[in-house]
């Protein structure tokens, strides 16, 4: 049997792509190896959203050349966002790579691999492609089988001034409700206890095929699936979180009140320059609507520092906002002036040193906020799914912690109980750090 080695880079949306491509490779007769020197094919799924991501992609692609020198029959295939973004430079830059496939061309993946030696070009990419996966495509999960991402749409119509994604992934393309329901049903049947709905903007789901945003309609159908599992919604645009959606989640048995809402900033002038199409007051309104309706809600956000024109006053406004309108989870990143984006040509660019200074101040502020919020959880009982073990602690997550990006719950193993990955247990919180919680088995 032929062997394939895989390098996966990038976000959760990219992870779903990797799992689909693994399924394609399996259909082509490949098994998988973690030893690249044993592989007949090496595949890298790349990211290129911002500079650190595409630099990481380049480092990984370059690292594969040595295996080609040792085995001239080895096929090297590079896929993903890096291919689409830098398609004009790839063949010259990486002559040892056999095939480059952008994310819009994955429907041709198997055909291209089978006919690779007879192709006139090495690069296949198009953000205008209509490709999006469906439930019939076999995914090989790289996450544990008790949780999974489900991508409900592809592409993005938001056109934020700093973002490369619409140019890489194309316009919004939604899957049909019945197709998503079939995939979630299959995942639950095979042991999934946690489903994370993802896309570039989940709150815009269905707009292209149903004529209006249809996330609520999707959730109503997913709610009907029987089984011991819950659903978390990620990547929600602030002003498209409606009162109807919040009320439905409040009364749902399956959809947990975890709201991921990347606000990016709160200064109105910066939001206009970002082309984010909402105001600080809009953010306050959505935040208050969630808090007033669902007391136990968890809100996660992402903010950007150092965007062109962000004055010290605007930055201080952001700091003051996150202290008053607290977030249980907050991620931050510095602005990168990416080629092809509108913001790259804005005046008032900020130095890297100043961006890093602001980033550091912001994260120190959030660390204090997180510690205060964790203190309020002392004595609270949570249902936790075990993810692993580390010396004297089991490691797990509750519905309050999204996979890969959030903190963890450490459960003391005083009685040498034998739990398996994926087991659900009841835990009482007895201690905390700035981010992680420490619990005891009930």
Residue, then its C-alpha position, 0 to 999 in steps of 0.5 A: x500500500x502507498x503511504x502518504x505523510x501529511x502536514x496540516x497548517x492553519x485554522x479550523x476551516x483548513x482542518x476540515x479541508x485536511x480531513x477531506x483530503x485525507x479521505x480522498x487519499x484513502x480512496x486512492x489507496x494510501x495509508x498514512x505515515x508520520x515518517x516522511x522518509x517512508x512516504x510515497x507522497x507528502x502533502x502540505x495543507x497551507x495557510x496564508x491569512x497573515x505574514x506569520x502563516x505564509x512564512x510558516x507555510x514556506x518553511x514547511x514546503x522548503x523542509x520537504x526538498x531533502x526528501x525529494x533528493x533522497x527519493x526521486x519517485x516521491x510526490x510532493x503536493x502543496x495545497x491550501x490558501x498559500x497556493x491561491x495567494x501566491x500562485x504566480x510564483x510557485x513553480x519557479x520558487x519550488x521546482x521540486x514540488x509536483x503539484x499545487x492545488x488551491x482550495x477552490x479546486x479540491x473537487x479535482x484533487x483525485x483526478x490531478x493526483x492520478x494524472x500528475x505526470x501528464x499535466x501541462x501545468x503544476x498549479x491549479x487554483x481559482x477562488x471563483x470555484x464552486x467547490x464545497x464539501x458534502x456529507x458523502x465525502x469521507x473525512x478522516x478526522x485528525x481530532x479525537x472522534x468525540x469532537x469535530x468541526x463541521x464547516x457549514x459554508x465556504x468563502x466570505x462576502x464581508x470584504x474587511x479592508x485588512x483581510x485576504x480571505x475573500x480573495x483566496x477563498x472566494x464568495x460565500x458558498x453555503x451547504x444545504x441544511x439537509x446535507x449538514x444534518x446528514x453529516x452531523x447525524x453521522x458524526x454523532x452516530x460514530x461517537x461525537x459528543x461535541x459539534x463545532x459549527x464553523x465558517x468564515x461567518x456562520x451568521x451569514x450562512x445560507x444567504x446565498x441559497x435561501x435568500x436570507x441568513x439561515x443559521x437559525x433554520x439550520x439549528x432548528x433542524x440540528x436540534x432534532x438529532x437524537x443523541x448525547x451531544x452538544x453544538x457550539x457555534x463559532x465565527x459569528x459576525x456581531x450585528x448578525x446575532x439576532x434576538x431570535x437566535x439568542x432566545x433559541x439558544x437559551x431554550x435549546x437542549x443541544x446548542x450551548x450558549x457559547x458566543x464567539x464574536x470577533x469584534x476586532x475593535x471598538x473605536x468607530x473610526x477604526x471600525x469604518x476603516x476596517x469596513x466592519x459595518x457596525x459601531x461600538x454601540x452595536x457591540x454594546x447592544x449585542x453584548x447586553x442582549x446576550x448577558x441579559x438573556x443568558x446568565x451563564x453565557x460565555x463570550x469569546x472575541x478577537x481584537x486587532x491592535x496596531x491597525x493604521x490610524x489607531x491612535x493612543x486614544x483609540x487603543x485606550x478606548x479598546x482597553x477600557x471597553x474590554x474591562x467594562x464589557x468583559x469577555x471570558x475568552x479574548x484573542x488578539x493579534x497585531x495588524x499585518x499590512x498584507x499585499x492585495x488588501x485595501x488597508x495596506x495603502x492606508x496612511x498612518x501605519x504603526x511601527x512593529x514595536x508599537x504594535x507589540x507594546x499595545x498587544x502586550x498591554x492588552x493581553x496583560x489586561x485580559x489576563x487580570x480579567x480572566x482571573x477575576x472571571x475564573x474566581x467566580x466559578x469556584x464551587x461550580x459543577x461542570x460536565x467535562x469531557x476527558x481529553x487526556x492525562x498529564x501526571x496527576x491530572x486528567x485534562x478536559x473541557x466543558x461546553x465553556x471551552x472551545x477546542x484548541x483555542x481556549x483554556x483547559x480544566x485540570x481534574x485531580x486524580x486522587x483515587x487513580x480512577x481509570x478514565x478514557x479519552x472521550x469519557x464524560x465526568x462531573x467536576x467541581x471547580x476548586x481552584x484556578x489560574x489566570x486561564x485554566x481551572x482546577x477541579x475535583x471529581x464528584 
